[in-house]
Amino acid sequence: MNDLAPSDLPYALEDLAWGLKSLGTAQARSDSTARSQLFLGTQDPLTNSAQVLSQVPNLISLPGLNHDFRTLIPAVAARYGAVHS
């Protein structure tokens, strides 16, 4: 996995730390996925994509990608149109 310097991130390093902590404790509302487009890079070493795909019915898998925003966002935009952050 490539290491990014804090200056390479699109947000503050403190925000990344907060996000990781939140992911460990927060839960999404059960109806929130119905209003969202969800994408998962299937080559992400941080997830078990087969398990996630089996539990989230409207998840769109992106073979060959991981969670690196530098490749994930352009790939989603190219395949499905504009991406809003």
Phi, psi and omega in degrees: 000137179283138175268136178256139171286151179308329180289344179275347182279149179277009182206169182292146179301326178296325178292323177297314179299318178298315181298317179295319177296318180296321179298331180284345185233334187276157174227142177279150174297146184296334180269358185290330180288338180291336182260007188232157167260126184244132182235143179222122173287124186282351179255027181275118181289351181270352181228159170260092189299323180298318180292316180297315180299326180287339183258346182238100190297326183259021179285134179259119181275143179239091182301141176083359181247160174239213182261009180293113184302335182290337177250328183293310183297312178298325179293317178296315181298319181293323184274327190233003180103193186302144177246128179252130178251000000 
